[in-house]
Amino acid sequence: MKKILLPIVVPSLFTVVALSLTACTNEQNKAAPSVTVASEPSNFDTVYDSFKDEDFREPLKTLSSDEFEGRLPTSEGEKKTLDYLVTHLKAAGLEPGNNGSYLQDVALMEITADPNVTMTIGDNTFHYKDDMMVGSKREQTTVSLENSDLVFVGYGINAPEYDWNDYEGVDVKGKTVVILVNDPGFENPESGKFQGTTMTYYGRWTYKYEEASRQGAAGALIVHETAPASYGWSVVANSWSGPQYGLVSEDGGASRVAVEGWLTFDAAKKVFADAGMDFDEEKRAALEGPYHKALDLTASVTVKNTIKKSVSHNVIATLPGTEHPDEHVIYTAHWDHLGKDTSLKGDQIYNGAHDNATGTAASLVLANAFAKLTPRPARSVTFLIVTAEEQGLLGSQYYAEHPVIPLNHTVANINMDAMNVLGKTKDVTVVGMGKSELETYLDTAAKRQGRYLVQEDRPEAGYYYRSDHFSFAKKGVPALYAEGGSEPWDDETAAYRKRMKVIITGCYHQVCDEYRNEWDLSGIAQDTQLLFDVGYGIATTDAWPKWDPQSEFQR
């Protein structure tokens, strides 16, 4: 859990937003969204009330069984997973979603950097994992920076809607930029800049490298600090070592910075001291407004890569609409997990039951539910179950860059990832609350269940940017990510929740993320019913949900 049509040339986060998408939504968003259905199918209430705990057990138990070997992309586990999903979607009556096929090929690239690497900056030598992490997304066996001039660019943000451009007036072409993590709102929430402690995409490390690449930099180094990053250095060191996955690109990664990586906080302070500057003073200046300053130092490093290419698959199935079949509501979930590790003693399989056999099982249950509606919704409902989410949202990124359904015909995306196995809740957690009008539909559906909406616990961690819906949001398609809350439905659920939390805590991305017979799946049934209602509401109206004006995706 836990990636072009005619581009608009605007120096901002979304230089690749499609003109055709913008034109379409502008034309069709003349009226505010309505959650009143045009004509309620005679059996809607029957289908709505049909979601049961037991509907999810068989697919959840099967997909997370040892037989599926942890569902690693391109493995035998993938083949079994694809066969299972296609068989069930076909049996539900859904049509192939990709020109007669239920599958979409996704070309993947695995790059493993040699860990025997050091980087010199000024008079300092920095070591892999201890002081820094470096790598490259370019499809080259050797990539180097040689005496590359260093420039501090503050937060490395170019956001016209916030009147903020750290790159304005400085040429970083061929140079290496040093960047602060998160965005200026986190440590200066009273300033009114950005969204306070709630992270925007401008604060995500992925954006930092993308913008540095757009600016023509040769290298990009992010300064790690635990609080604004929301995770410790060990997460960076472990995540960036070993094989790194990406999509095979048409230019071989030439448009990306040659070297990207991280500096520890202590390493960064040494760099600034070597440049005759105080890191804390420079950071304070960067907080106040757009900021950059040459460091009068150079960096040198050579990254040696081992490259392997392979092909995985997204699964796509569609229930055609009765009146507007070219307009689609797309549900997403990811079928993949981490496979198995034969070096482990005892259990070697990362079964990925919670993450994300739950969301995959919910997709199958939803597909069956929509197929039972009579008459079917006016708009088409499509299920996109993607690969390689665990490798960086690659399956959904590939789809967004090679959409089977044109993006300007995609009305909304609803995502399901690591669903609630702790029983029914009174609240609904909205990840990235305030992003779009999709929350209007969600609120109506929640009230039907006697529930209410809440924001996620740690909006500063930027979880909205960490699952497959983000690939749609980045291209301008309104995308919703909501899940079970934290207030138990009743005392019995509260007691169960307390017991089960002890058992599953710490199992994220571990071999103990396994299906358990004692799981209460009524929370998954409750949330799937909720998202069924949301999708149905969108599929039976002619309104096009919009982004909130304050969202970084609203353009």
C-alpha positions, 0 to 999 in steps of 0.5 A, a space after each residue: 500500500 501504503 505514476 499524455 495528451 496535449 500538455 498545458 505548458 504551466 510551470 507547476 506540478 501538473 505540466 502534463 495535465 491533458 487539455 482534452 481532460 480539462 476541456 471535457 470537465 469544464 464543459 460538463 461540470 456546469 452543475 454541482 454534483 447531485 447525489 439524487 439518482 435518476 431512476 432507482 433500479 427496482 432491486 437496488 435496495 435488495 442488492 444494497 442489503 446483500 453484502 455479507 461477511 461470508 461473501 469476502 471469505 472465500 476470495 480473501 482466503 484463496 488469494 492470500 493462501 500459500 498456493 499464491 506464493 505472495 502474489 509477486 509480479 511476474 512470478 507463478 503467483 501472478 499467473 494463478 492470481 490472474 487466472 482466479 480474477 479473470 475467471 470470477 469477473 467473467 462469471 459475474 458477467 463483466 466484459 473484457 475491459 481492454 479491447 477484448 482482453 481482461 489483461 493489460 501488459 505492464 512493462 516493468 524494470 528492476 534496477 539494483 544499485 551496487 551498495 559499494 558506493 561513496 559520494 564526495 561533497 566538498 571535503 566530506 566523503 559520505 557512505 551508503 546507508 550510514 550517511 546517504 542513499 543514492 540511485 538512478 532511474 535511468 536505464 544505464 549500467 553506470 551513471 555519474 555526477 562529476 564535480 556537479 555544482 550544488 544549489 540549495 533550493 529550499 523545498 524544491 517547490 514550483 506551485 503557482 497557486 501558492 505563489 511559490 517557486 523555489 526555482 525562480 531566477 536560478 538555473 540548475 541545469 546540469 547541477 545537483 539540487 539539495 532539497 528540504 523534505 515536506 512543504 513549508 506548511 508543516 513547520 510553519 502552520 500559522 503562516 497560512 502557507 500551503 495547507 498547514 500540517 496537512 501534507 500536499 503533494 508538493 511535500 512528497 519526495 516523489 514530487 521533489 525528484 519530478 520537479 528537479 527533473 523538469 528543471 533540468 537538474 543532473 542530481 537531486 538530494 533530499 535532506 532527511 528529517 524524521 518529523 517532517 518526513 513522518 518516518 525515520 532514516 532506517 525506512 529510507 535506508 531499507 526502502 532504497 537498498 536492494 532492487 528498485 522497480 520502475 516502468 520501462 520508459 520511452 526515453 530510457 529515463 533520460 528526462 529524469 535526474 541522473 542521480 537521486 537520493 537522500 542525505 541524513 540530517 547530520 550529513 546535510 549539516 556537514 555539507 552546509 558547514 563546509 560551504 560556510 553556512 548554518 543549516 538551521 539559518 538557511 532552513 528558516 529562510 526557506 520557510 519564509 518564502 521561495 528560496 535558493 542559494 548556491 553552496 559553492 561546493 561540488 558533488 561526485 558519485 558513480 552509481 552502478 546498476 544491474 538492470 532486469 526487464 519483465 512484463 506484469 499485468 493489470 486486470 480490467 473488466 467492465 459492466 457497460 452502462 445503459 445510457 452513457 457507456 463511454 463514461 466510466 466510474 473506475 474502482 481500483 485495488 492492487 492484487 500484488 504483494 511481496 512474494 516470498 523470501 527463501 532466505 527466511 527460516 520458517 515461514 517464507 511467504 508474504 501472503 498479503 492478506 490484509 494488504 491487499 487481498 482484502 481490497 481485491 476480494 472487495 472488487 470481486 464482490 462489488 463486480 457481482 453486486 453491480 452485475 445484479 442491478 436491474 436495470 444497470 447504471 447509466 454509466 459504465 462501471 469498470 474494475 481495474 485491479 492493478 499490479 506492482 503497487 508495492 513497487 511504487 504504484 507502477 500498475 496504476 501509473 502505467 494505466 494512467 499513462 496508457 489509459 484504456 478508457 480515455 481520461 476525459 471519459 473517466 468520471 471518478 476513481 474509487 480506491 480500495 486498499 488494506 480494508 478494515 478487518 477490525 469490525 464495523 465502525 461508526 465513522 468513515 476515515 477519508 484519506 486526503 479529506 477535502 480533495 474533491 466533491 466525491 466526498 459529497 457522495 461519500 457523506 450521503 452514503 455514510 449517512 444511509 449507514 448511520 455513519 459520519 466522516 472523519 479525517 485520517 489521523 496523520 494528514 501530515 504523513 501524506 497517505 493520499 499520495 501512497 495508493 493507486 488512486 493517486 495515479 488518477 488524481 495526478 492526471 486530473 481525475 477526481 479520486 476517492 480513498 476512504 476506509 473504516 474508521 476507529 470508533 467501534 460499532 458496539 461494545 462487542 466490536 470494541 472488545 474484538 478490535 482490542 484483541 485483534 489489534 494485539 495479533 495483527 499489529 506489526 504485520 504490515 509487509 511481514 509474513 504474519 499478514 495472513 488470513 485468519 478464520 477469526 477475522 470479523 469481516 463485517 467491517 469490510 462488508 460495511 465499507 464495500 456496501 458504502 463504496 457500492 453506494 458511492 459508485 452507484 450514485 455517480 454512475 446514475 447521474 450526469 454530473 461530473 464531480 470536481 476537485 476542491 478549489 484548494 486541492 493541488 489537483 484542481 487545475 
